[in-house]
Amino acid sequence: MNDSRKATIAYDPVLLAAIFGLVGFGLVMVYSSSAITAQDKLGDGFFFLKRQAFAAAIGLVAMAVSMKLGYRRMARLAYPLLVALSFLLLPALALTPGGNNITMLTIDLPLLTATTGSLAAFYMEAERAQGRSRIRALFRMPLVIAFGTGIAPHLAKAVIDGWRNNAGEFVRTPKQGANRARYKAASQTPWVEIILGLISLASIPVSYWAGHWFATPFAVIFTAGYAYVALLVSSEQSRRRRLQANAGNGPTDTPVPSQEGINQQSPQLEVS
C-alpha cells in the first residue's frame, strides 16, 4: 500500500451528507424557535444561533479528527471519555438552557430515538443470535448500560495504565505458583465511583428543573451503575477487613473482585 492510499480518509458520502443535513436543520430550528425570545430578552436575535453554531463547529472538528484517527483507535478512548463526560454531566445540565417543546419534539426526540434505537436493535439482535429473547433483552438493556457505565472508571484506569507502561497485547498467565502474590490487589475505597454517583444523582433533579427531560432517565441509569459498582467494591473491602481482623496477622490473600467476578454478578453481556 503506497503513502497516498494510507493518507486517504474513507467515508460514507450518504452518511456524511446526512450528518451535515441534520446539523444544518438543527441550526435552522434553533434560530426559528429562539430568535424572537432572544431579541426581546437579550437584544440579539442570533444569540442562541451563535452558541449552537459554535457547538456544531466543535462537533464537526471532533468528527474530522475521529475520521483521521480511525474508529479502532477511538475505541480505546471510550471509557476515559465516558468518565470525563460523567464529570461534566451536572455542569452541562445546569448551565445549558433547555429548549422549548417544539425544539424537543423536532430535534431532541428524533436524535434520541435514532441513537437509542440503533443501540437497542444491535443488542436485541446479538441476544437473538445467542438464542435469547429479544423482548427480555430490551428490558435488560438499561441494566447493561448501567453496569457498563459503573465499571468505566476501572476500565479507563486500565487503558491509561496500558498507555503509560507501553503495554502490548494482553497475555493470559497462570495465577498460581511462587509469584502468585503479584496478581493480588489491595481493595481501595471507590472514591471515583462514589463521586460520579453523587454527580449523577444531583443531575436527576437538575435535568428536570432545567428542562432537559430526555437526560433524566440517563442520569438515573448512570446513578444506578456507579452506585452498584461502588457498593460492590465497598462490600468486598469490608469483607477483607473483617477477615484481617479475625486473622490478626496482617493482610490476607483474599483478592478484590476481578473483572470476571464482577461480570458474574452483573446482567449477561454476551454479544456475538
Secondary structure, DSSP 8 states (H G I E B T S, - for coil): --HHHHH-----HHHHHHHHHHHHHHHHHHHHHHHHHHHHHHS-TTHHHHHHHHHHHHHHHHHHHHHHH-HHHHHTTHHHHHHHHHHHHHHHHHHS----HHHIIIIIHHHHHHHHHHHHHHHHHHHHHTT--HHHHHHHHHHHHHHHHHTHHHHHHHHHHHHHTT--S-----S-STTGGGG-------HHHHHHHHHHHHHHHHHHHTT-GGGHHHHHHHHHHHHHHHHHHHHHHHHHHHHHHHH-SS--S-----HHHHHHTS------
